[in-house]
Each structure stands twice: as C-alpha cells, then as structure tokens.
Amino acid sequence: GPGPTCVLGIDLGTTSVKAALVTGTERGLALAQSCSRETQAHSHSLEAAPQGMEQDVQKIIRALDECLAALPQQQLQQVTHIGISGQMHGVVFWKSDKGCKWSESGTGPAFEPDKVSHLVTWQDGRCSPTFLSSLPLPQSHVSLATGFGCATVYWYLKNSPDFLKAYDAAGTIQDYVVAMLCDLKKPLMSVQNAASWGYFNCRNKSWNTDILKKSGFPVHLLPEVGDPGSTAGRTTCAWHGIPKGAKVGIALGDFQCSVYSCLTERTDAVLNISTSAQLTISMPLGFQPPEAPDPSSAVTYFPYFNGDYLAVAASLNGGNVLATFVGMVAQWTQELGLQVQESAIYPRIIQAALAQKHSKLLVHPTIFGERHLPKQLASVTSIGASELSLGHVTRALCRGIVENLCSMLPVQHLEEMGVRRILGSGSALARNEVLRQEVERIFPFPVVYGKDVDAAVGAAMVM
C-alpha cells in the first residue's frame, strides 16, 4: 500500500539550502531523509558596494532544486505538507504576476525566478547609523537596524527610487518561495518575519502604516501578515514530484524553526551557531515585550509560536567569523605564491586547534559589529610569542565567538531564569569540535547537540 504521508521542511539559509523529509511514526515525527546544498549565491551590489550584501535568487532556487532532486522521488510523491523557513530581516522584490516561470525539469515541474530582484540579506550594511537615525521612529519593541527589510526599502526610496517602481511585491526569500508555490497575488508573511523587518507592532499584529505613509514609504509593498503555523495556501502545480494541492505553511523564521526542532522544556536554553549565532531562552507564558526597545540592550524578544516569545542574544558574529578567518589564511597563502583551497584549510585549522587545549590569546571576534553596538569592531590582545601558531589562534577565535555570545546573555542570567541544560544547534557547531569544546568549557550546564538541518526539520514539525 501507499507509504506514510511525508512533510517536507525547507530552510533557505545564508550559505546553504537544506531540505528534510519528516514522517510520522508510532513514537512521533522522525527524520527520514535530508539534503543540503551550498548556494554560492553571493553577488556584488552595484548600488551599495562595498557595504551591500546581496544574493542571486536564481542561484538560491537552483540549490533548492538540486536538494529536492537528490531526495527519493517515491517519498516526495507522499508529501502532503510543506513547511518553509529562511533567513530573517532580508528583502527581495518581485512582480506579482511575473515572479517566476514554470517548466519541466528531470524530476517534474519546477519554477525559475523571473522578474525578481537580488535578495538584500540580513548582513547588508548599507544603512549607516546616521541614515537609520534619519528615519521615523517605529512603534515596535524591536530596534531598527541595517539589513532589516523596511530599512532597506527606505534606503532605495532615498538613493534609487526608480528601482522600486519595477516591483509590486516584497518579502523575505522564504515568503517569495511560498508565494510562487501557492501563486499568491499578494505575499503573506508570518509575524516572525514581519517583526524582523522593523515597523511592525507585535501586540496588535500590524504594520506601522500611519508612520510609514507620512514619510512616503511604499506601503503597497508590505505583505499581509498571518500567524506562524497557519497555512498560506496549496501548491498550484506538481513540484519535483510533490503532488499538486499539497498544503504550504506561511513562511517562518529560520531561528524560530531551529529552536522549535529541539526545545521541549522551558528550562532549556538553545545555542545556535551557523552563519551568525544566537543564545535563547523561553519567556514565561503570557509575557509581552516592552512597548519600546532599549537600543543598548543585547537581548531582543522574538515572536515564537502560539503568542509566546523568546529572549534572544542575537550575535552577528558566528560561523561567518571563522569563514572570514579561513578566507584571510587563503589570501595570505596566495600572496605568498601558494595555492590552497579554502575547503582544505577549514579541517586543518580545526585539527591544529584540537592539539592546543589552551590559548592565552584573547580574541574579541566582532568583525561585523553587533546590532546594539554597530561601531564595535574586533580586537586581539594578550599576544605572546608562544601563542602565534594556527592552533592557538583558531582555539582563541572559537572561544571568542562563544564568550561574545555569553557576554550578551550571561550565565548568571540563565541560572536566574532556571536554565538547566543547553541545546546546541546550527551548522558551525555541528561541524566544529573546537567550538563544541569551548561551549562546554564556558557554560556550566550539560550540553546536548542537534544536527545542522535543524531549521528545515523545525519547519516540517510546525506543519
């Protein structure tokens, strides 16, 4: 007879796309298959260089197609529900009736982006503190920062108004995929992603339309907003063998989905290190965030599910810091006339660091600043002649990433909130034993690790 129904979870990350097939068993949900593909979608921003950080949507969708083509066709044909998460804060624009073209691929119909802009990612730095301070004050519990969708729209409005005239829809990359699968005339966005854009009031679940209209903001670009966990629509076409009519959930935040995949007890804290890094705890039932944010606070309150909130220390410095370090080593070797692939450097620096159990070097790794301290850059101190090996530096760098996060949400605060265990998730943590050792050294709690497809699994579980 037919196999069990499957739920497909998809996570459109900063560096890779992940897909997970989850099936129901007698013991609950189980991961049946998963697949990951690097997007290599980074694209130079012509208008906002060098601060701009953009990705080619064509390449992201190509990586998604490759992921789905690698999953078993028989199981894809059993998919009844699709849950999609992705990188928050960023924005992509498209023409609602020409967002994609459908065509036959080797595994059945697939869509290809058509009248779509680049994705301006959460890492985008075009909105300087001066520019942000010139914008109207949002009525929101979240401080506005560069890389937030609404801030980016304001930047285009001031610096390239004609750019916006070509499009009539906008959303996160995950909202775009949901809109294409369900043929939505107007994008639908979850409260999670709306809060991450700025100018959204979580208490009444609405955009600050009055404030935005007064300043000439193109409010017609704002998506409609729905509750996380609700259905956005159904697939209007078969897709890589997934039947037409499969239910598609409203797109979710990748962070909330990573947490959802592993958080079972309110006494758990979740530590996620992928491109960026987050440390989070559940707020008590019924908690409401303050009316206005504290711009100097390192902790933000993220809307979760069923009206709950998470207290999050969201650092801009995670696996991206290690990736930058690896890139620097590769560049130095190239300048010395040697050729070493970055993919070969990563395992070697980890091996070198595993051989060095201690390092007196102190690395403050905030090369990307932090949202609450945008001008703070990185530093290295306590540099002694015996601490200059690759192992010492890598060890200190890994420790610095964890310590930076810990400084934002200190151990004492975790203890006061009743935390008894740390749940570790995210691709950087899954692949780097040195990071895991430093987590266990710095936090006085037992640590349990998940997989690097946590957000995709979480997106599936929500469905």
Secondary structure, DSSP 8 states (H G I E B T S, - for coil): -----EEEEEEE-SSEEEEEEEEEETTEEEEEEEEEEE---EE--TTTTTT--EE-HHHHHHHHHHHHHHS-HHHHTTEEEEEEEE-SS-BEEE-TTSSEEEEEETTEEEEEE-SB--EE-TT---S-HHHHHTS---SSSS---TT-HHHHHHHHHHH-HHHHHT-SEEE-HHHHHHHHHHT-SS-EEEHHHHHTTSSEETTTTEE-HHHHHHTT--GGGS-EEE-TTSEEEE-SS-BTTB-TT-EEE--EEHHHHHHHTT---TTEEEEEESSSEEEEEE--TT----SS--TT-SEEEEE-STT-EEEEEEES-SHHHHHHHHHHHHHHHHHTT----HHHHHHHHHHHHHT------EEE--TT-BTTBTT---EEE---GGG-SHHHHHHHHHHHHHHHHHHHS-HHHHHHTT--EEEEESHHHHH-HHHHHHHHHH-SS-EEE--TTHHHHHHHHH-
